Amino acid sequence: MPPEIFEKLGVRPIINGVGYATRVSGSCPHPDVIAAMSAASARYFEVDDLLTAASGLIAKCTETEAGLVTCGAGAALTLAAAACLAGNDPDIMDQLPDVSACSRDEIIYPAPGPFDYDHAIRLSGAKLVLIDYRSTDALQQIELAINPNTAAIGFVWLRVDERPDLTALAELAHRHELPLIVDAACALPPMENLTNFSRCGADLVAYSGGKHLGGPQASGMLCGRANLIRSAWVQMVDMDVREGTWSLQHWIAEGWLSRPPRHGIGRSMKVSKESIVGVMAALSRYAERDPNAEYADWQATIDKIYYSLGNIPELNITRLSHGLNGQPYPNLQFESGCKPHGMSVRNLLLALRSRAWKIILAEDERSPDRAFLYSPCLQPGDAEEIISAIQQAVSSHRDGFVE
């Protein structure tokens, strides 16, 4: 798309100092991914053929039995929950989110915290039983909460030291013959997390396709046990089909499914051919990427900004090698300066947002006096623009004081 189109639309790109967040449009896919999506846009496919190819690739890369491309990690979680509720029963699939016919309709899940995405699970119709997973006796609380109505156990990965221990949780779930769903939307990097969760025993894992993986923004992946992936699959795709000529007729012939279900709970979450091919292209090149080289580039950018700003007394600026959750993201931490002449982080954020070419930083939800500049989504030329903008913001702040 030529740059002048943005002027016609009345919008301008931003400098993304937040990182892989949806509100700042995720990531910018690699040219190879864009090329694959462009090629897909010019051809027609039977979507089940694309999903079959994607399933094999996802399974190989995640070391699971099968996979499904979704329209985001949130959709993957809803479909994961729906699969655990309905299994291979088309009558239940036809009724969700009405769970009145489900023999099991509860999912044990972490109590909402700073990042509460439990609505994606609730959307399936499941009733959530919320447990404080950070408590020292979380495993005992979870086991006590299991009852005949329990359909699955959920786990949300937010930190490198996430609790409880995932292997122990998987063993607990399997001891009670329950599937374990893992929300791994923000778990990449490190690259090892593409396989770590399944190795620990997770039955279904949801990933974002539009963050570090480098796929299209509104994409995700669900991977895990083949029977559960099948259930999620038929609850997502267009089911205007006829038994006998359906492209997935072999699932009926095998005895896994008695008939095609109607359009399922995930019909509004349909995924485009371009997204399916884009995720496959991103996943294919993911193992070829050099995480050490990426980190070195990110660090060099952060160092350049840090040393160029110098010792600004109005703000406290600190270099950090990892994000607050322990992921390897070099970043700068900004804290409000001391009174009487210190500049508040809020005013810094507003000054950077007020520019024609907005600069967006990551705000700390726990403190208005702290924000972060993350490096992964900075593009060539952004560092110089950030340096100039912060210097100008501080200069204007100084001019506001009359001695």
Protein Blocks (a to p, Z undefined) as FASTA:
>chain_A
ZZklmmmnopacdddfkbpcfklopaaddfklmmmmmmmmmpccdfklmmmmmmmmmmmm
nopabdcddebjklmmmmmmmmmmnmmafklmmmpccfklpmbfcdcdddddfbccklmm
mmnopacddddfkbmklmmmmmmmpcfklgbdcdddfbfkbccdfklmmmmmmmnopacd
ddfklmpccfklmmmmmmnopabdcddfklmnopafkbcddeddfklmmmmmmmmmccbb
cehjacklmmmmnomagbdcdddfklmmcccfklmmmmmmmmmmmmmpcfklmmmmmmmm
mmmmmmmnopafkbccdddfbdfkopacddddddddddfkbccfklmmmmmmmpmbdcdd
dddfkbckbccddfklpcehklmmmmmmmmmmmmmmmmmpcZZ
